[in-house]
Amino acid sequence: GRGEAPYLLRDMAADTFGLMDHLGIESAHLVGASMGGMIVQAAAIEQPGRVRSISSIMSTTGSRRVGHPSYRTFGLLLGSPPREREAAIERVIKTFRTIGSPGYPFEEERVREIAGHSFDRGHSEAGIARQLHAITASGDRTPGLRKLGLPALVDPRQERPAGQSSGGRATA
């Protein structure tokens, strides 16, 4: 249930469909990573006729039994964010080195550039808290995912040192 969450993953999925409506797109292949993968799952469950396929990358089902990050990763994700630009960039680099797949090269300069733009655009601790609350309040999507009859790709890069790949296996 929603509890005190101001919005849920299905609300963000509804935003996806609102954008599709505005653009005149009846159905689409949806791709999402991490929370985006959860939103893609919610979209497919809510309106399966509008979703041609889903790709869920580094994501999980919402079940409390699967998909937990390692303690090291959890600490990186939930620690207090740095207030200085360079410290914030270094934290992003450390985080992405931790959660990234060893099978793909780490593009530090590109990550540094994106992290700098993100910091300059503005960081909202309240926004991050709202998003985490939306994830936890949205519950387990496993029953809805089991009913889907559409093509789905669960990215194998979930086999990473940062955490368990059980969320990917449960999604598949």
C-alpha positions in Angstrom: 0.0 0.0 0.0 0.9 3.6 -0.4 1.3 4.4 3.4 2.7 7.8 3.6 4.4 7.7 0.2 3.4 10.7 -2.0 3.6 8.5 -5.1 4.3 4.9 -6.1 6.0 3.2 -9.0 2.6 2.8 -10.8 2.2 6.5 -10.6 5.5 6.9 -12.5 4.4 4.2 -14.9 1.3 6.4 -15.5 3.6 9.3 -16.3 5.2 7.1 -18.9 1.9 6.5 -20.5 1.0 10.2 -20.3 4.1 11.0 -22.2 3.4 8.3 -24.8 -0.1 9.8 -25.2 1.2 13.3 -25.6 3.6 12.0 -28.3 0.9 9.9 -30.0 2.6 6.6 -29.2 0.1 3.7 -28.7 2.6 1.1 -27.6 6.3 0.8 -27.0 9.3 -1.3 -26.0 10.2 -0.1 -22.5 13.7 -0.2 -21.0 14.7 0.7 -17.5 17.7 0.4 -15.1 17.5 0.1 -11.4 14.4 2.1 -10.3 13.6 2.5 -14.0 13.4 -1.3 -14.4 10.9 -1.3 -11.6 8.9 1.4 -13.3 9.0 -0.6 -16.6 7.7 -3.7 -14.7 4.9 -1.6 -13.1 3.9 -0.2 -16.5 3.7 -3.7 -18.1 1.5 -4.9 -15.2 -0.8 -1.8 -15.3 -1.2 -1.6 -19.1 0.2 -4.7 -20.8 -1.5 -3.9 -24.1 0.6 -0.8 -24.4 3.9 -2.5 -23.7 5.5 -4.5 -26.5 8.4 -5.8 -24.4 10.3 -4.9 -21.3 14.0 -4.8 -20.5 14.8 -4.7 -16.8 18.4 -3.9 -16.0 19.9 -4.1 -12.5 16.5 -4.2 -11.0 14.3 -6.4 -8.8 10.6 -7.4 -8.3 9.9 -5.6 -5.0 9.9 -8.8 -3.1 11.6 -8.3 0.3 13.2 -11.8 -0.2 15.3 -11.0 -3.2 17.5 -8.3 -4.8 19.2 -6.8 -1.8 22.4 -4.9 -2.3 25.5 -5.9 -0.4 26.1 -4.0 2.9 28.9 -2.1 1.2 26.6 -1.0 -1.7 23.8 -0.2 0.7 26.1 2.1 2.7 27.2 4.0 -0.5 23.6 4.5 -1.6 22.2 5.6 1.7 25.1 7.6 3.2 24.8 11.4 3.5 25.5 13.0 0.2 28.6 15.2 0.0 27.9 18.9 -0.3 31.1 19.8 -2.3 31.1 19.3 -6.0 34.4 17.3 -6.2 33.4 15.1 -3.3 30.0 14.4 -4.9 31.7 13.4 -8.2 34.1 11.1 -6.4 31.3 9.4 -4.6 29.4 8.8 -7.8 32.6 7.3 -9.3 33.1 5.0 -6.3 29.4 4.0 -6.4 29.5 3.1 -10.1 32.7 1.2 -9.7 31.0 -0.8 -7.0 27.7 -1.5 -8.8 29.1 -1.8 -12.3 29.7 -5.1 -14.1 33.3 -6.3 -14.3 32.5 -7.5 -17.8 32.2 -4.0 -19.2 34.9 -1.2 -19.1 34.4 1.6 -16.7 34.4 4.9 -18.4 35.6 7.2 -15.6 35.8 10.4 -17.6 32.2 10.0 -18.9 30.9 9.1 -15.4 32.8 12.2 -14.0 31.2 14.4 -16.7 27.7 13.2 -16.0 28.2 13.4 -12.2 29.3 17.0 -12.6 26.3 17.9 -14.7 24.0 16.2 -12.2 25.6 18.1 -9.3 25.4 21.4 -11.1 21.7 20.8 -12.0 20.9 20.3 -8.3 20.7 17.5 -5.8 17.6 16.9 -3.8 17.9 14.7 -0.7 14.1 15.0 -0.3 13.6 13.8 -3.9 15.8 10.8 -3.3 13.9 10.0 -0.1 10.6 10.2 -2.0 11.9 7.8 -4.7 13.1 5.3 -2.1 9.8 5.5 -0.3 8.0 4.9 -3.7 10.0 1.8 -4.2 9.4 0.4 -0.7 5.7 1.3 -0.6 5.0 -0.2 -4.0 5.3 -3.7 -2.8 6.0 -7.0 -4.6 5.3 -7.1 -8.3 6.0 -10.8 -8.6 2.3 -11.9 -8.9 1.7 -9.3 -11.7 5.0 -10.2 -13.5 4.0 -13.9 -13.5 0.8 -13.0 -15.5 2.6 -11.1 -18.2 2.7 -12.6 -21.7 5.1 -10.3 -23.4 8.8 -10.6 -24.3 11.1 -9.6 -21.5 14.9 -9.3 -21.2 16.5 -9.3 -17.8 20.0 -7.9 -18.3 22.7 -10.4 -17.3 24.9 -7.6 -16.0 23.0 -8.1 -12.8 25.7 -10.6 -12.0 27.9 -8.0 -10.4 29.9 -7.8 -7.2 27.8 -5.0 -5.7 25.0 -7.2 -4.6 22.9 -10.3 -5.2 21.7 -11.2 -8.6 18.6 -12.7 -7.0 16.5 -9.7 -8.0 17.3 -10.4 -11.7 16.6 -14.1 -11.4 13.3 -13.4 -9.7 12.3 -10.9 -12.4 13.1 -13.4 -15.1 
